[in-house]
Amino acid sequence: MSRFSGFPAHVEKHIGRVRGADSRTAGGRDRGYHLVYCDHEDGAHVTVLTSGLRDRTAGAPLPQELLCTLQSSQERYARHLTGVIAELLTESDSRVGYGALIMNDRVLLPDTEIAGALAAPHPYLGDEFDVLLDDSGQPVLQLITLIPITRGEAQLVARYGRDALYDRWEQHSVNLLDIHRPGTA
């Protein structure tokens, strides 16, 4: 039995029903991971996550999978953001940790102000979601949430730290699950 055998049940318990997944191949090559689509119980949100990226994140304190949660109507944006960042990490043989900024030099998601992502614990799920435990209670997998951010928000994090951005989001009651939200920096 794999130490990750509890991953599907963990995902469905915290995120919702797994609806399907893209193939591991893209453009005729094996990317080494699937993009998995999960529908939240509320019907208003979707999460796109990687499955298999953990095999390529050796060297991280824990193997990792990436995910992005957005409103259901914004699924293509969640897919794009998760896929682009997973591809960047696999091509560069890198991994990310909480607080990492993954930025593009221009807007990353068309028709939005989003230029990248902040790697973080999931902003709306409890702490028990972010780390998968094996049957003996040992951590075996870290789930890194990609929170879409604007260039101004990234500059705020770079200058003052991520807590400054979290404070702004809280002050303005920002809906982090809507990529059409205005920047708060």
Buried (B, 14 or more C-beta within 10 A) or exposed (E): EEBBEBBEEBBEEBBBEBEEBBEBEEEEEEBBBBBBBBBBEEEEBBBBBBBBBBEBBEEBEBBBBBBBBBBBEBBEBBBBBBBBBBBEBBEEEBBBEEEBBBBBEEBBBEEBBBBBBBBBBBBEBEEEBBBBBBEEEEEBBBBBBBBBBBBBBBBBBEEEEBEBBBBBBEEEEBEBBBBBBEBBB
